[in-house]
């Protein structure tokens, strides 16, 4: 295959496939006695997202074996060499922290903190704006999920 290594793309595809399968399994553990599997229930969107991730990861993996594109592989290798890896690593740590803070702080406050720190990590120099954007997103999304989709997000100690 023209001296191009497909090991890393295949590992990435396998990781994405595993995440999709784990998400699909987790979707079935969401309890929804009121809605079952209706389109308005809390399981529908995660079901679609996990199935889409599984299908796209499978298509990606298949493409690395069937008619692989060496030019694309070289482009990916160049981009990987130029990537500042602490930034995506930091975002991953922030995402894990966000998940851990959802219950104790509530959705709105955890989202505010996540958006603020993510923007800072990505180079924003306007922390006040970032906090306001995070708060507005957290409150509006929390309201939308609760009122329109009947999905109750963690409220934290303040009930917000």
C-alpha positions in Angstrom: 0.0 0.0 0.0 2.7 2.4 -1.0 4.5 2.4 2.3 1.6 3.9 4.2 0.8 2.5 7.6 -2.9 2.0 8.4 -2.4 0.9 12.0 -3.3 4.2 13.6 -6.4 4.9 11.5 -7.6 1.3 12.2 -7.0 1.8 15.9 -9.0 5.0 15.8 -11.8 3.3 13.9 -11.8 0.4 16.4 -12.0 2.9 19.3 -14.9 4.7 17.7 -16.7 1.4 17.1 -16.2 0.4 20.7 -17.5 3.8 21.9 -20.6 3.3 19.7 -21.3 -0.2 21.0 -20.8 1.0 24.6 -23.2 3.9 24.0 -25.7 1.6 22.4 -25.6 -0.8 25.4 -25.9 2.2 27.8 -28.9 3.4 25.9 -30.8 0.3 26.8 -30.2 1.0 30.5 -32.0 4.3 30.3 -35.3 3.8 32.2 -38.4 5.3 30.6 -41.5 3.6 31.8 -43.7 6.5 30.7 -42.5 6.7 27.1 -41.0 3.3 26.3 -39.3 3.6 22.9 -41.4 6.6 21.6 -39.8 9.3 19.6 -40.3 11.8 22.5 -38.7 9.5 25.1 -35.2 9.9 26.5 -33.8 6.9 24.7 -34.5 7.9 21.1 -31.7 10.4 20.4 -29.0 8.3 22.1 -30.2 5.3 20.1 -29.9 7.2 16.8 -26.5 8.6 17.8 -25.0 5.3 18.8 -26.3 3.5 15.7 -24.9 6.3 13.5 -21.5 6.1 15.3 -21.4 2.3 14.9 -22.3 2.5 11.1 -19.8 5.3 10.4 -17.0 3.6 12.3 -17.6 0.4 10.4 -17.6 2.3 7.1 -14.4 4.0 8.1 -12.7 0.7 9.1 -13.9 -1.0 5.9 -12.4 1.9 3.9 -9.0 1.3 5.4 -9.0 -2.3 3.9 -11.0 -1.9 0.8 -9.6 0.6 -1.7 -7.5 2.5 0.9 -6.4 6.0 -0.2 -2.6 6.5 0.4 -2.8 10.2 -0.2 -5.4 10.6 2.5 -3.2 8.5 4.9 -0.3 10.8 4.3 -2.5 13.8 4.9 -3.6 12.3 8.2 0.0 11.5 9.2 1.0 15.1 8.5 -2.0 16.5 10.5 -1.2 14.2 13.4 2.4 15.4 13.4 1.3 19.0 13.5 -1.4 18.6 16.2 -0.8 20.1 19.6 -1.9 17.0 21.5 -2.2 18.6 25.0 -5.3 20.5 23.7 -7.4 17.6 22.8 -6.1 15.8 25.9 -7.2 18.7 28.0 -10.6 18.7 26.4 -11.0 15.1 27.1 -10.1 15.7 30.8 -12.6 18.6 30.9 -15.3 16.3 29.5 -14.6 13.7 32.1 -14.8 16.4 34.8 -18.0 17.6 33.3 -19.6 14.2 33.6 -18.4 13.9 37.2 -19.8 17.3 38.2 -23.2 16.9 36.6 -24.9 15.4 39.6 -23.3 17.4 42.4 -23.5 20.8 40.7 -26.4 20.3 38.3 -26.6 20.6 34.6 -26.7 24.4 34.3 -23.7 25.1 36.6 -21.6 22.1 35.3 -22.3 23.3 31.7 -21.3 26.9 32.5 -18.0 25.7 34.0 -17.3 23.3 31.1 -17.9 25.9 28.4 -15.8 28.5 30.3 -12.8 26.2 30.8 -13.1 24.7 27.3 -13.1 28.2 25.7 -10.1 29.1 27.9 -8.3 25.9 26.8 -9.0 26.7 23.2 -7.5 30.2 23.5 -10.3 32.5 24.4 -9.3 35.7 26.2 -12.9 36.8 27.2 -13.7 34.8 30.3 -16.8 36.9 31.2 -18.3 36.3 27.8 -17.5 32.6 28.0 -19.2 32.3 31.4 -22.3 34.1 30.2 -22.5 31.9 27.1 -22.0 28.8 29.2 -24.8 29.9 31.6 -27.2 30.8 28.8 -26.5 27.4 27.1 -26.9 25.5 30.3 -30.2 27.1 31.3 -31.8 27.1 27.9 -30.7 23.5 27.1 -31.8 22.4 30.6 -35.2 24.0 30.1 -35.6 22.5 26.6 -34.8 19.0 27.8 -37.1 19.2 30.8 -40.0 21.0 29.2 -40.0 19.9 25.6 -38.4 16.5 25.7 -39.4 15.4 29.2 -35.8 14.5 30.0 -34.9 15.5 33.5 -31.3 16.6 33.8 -29.5 16.8 37.1 -30.5 19.9 39.1 -27.8 20.1 41.7 -28.2 21.4 45.2 -30.1 24.6 43.9 -32.8 22.8 42.0 -31.8 24.6 38.8 
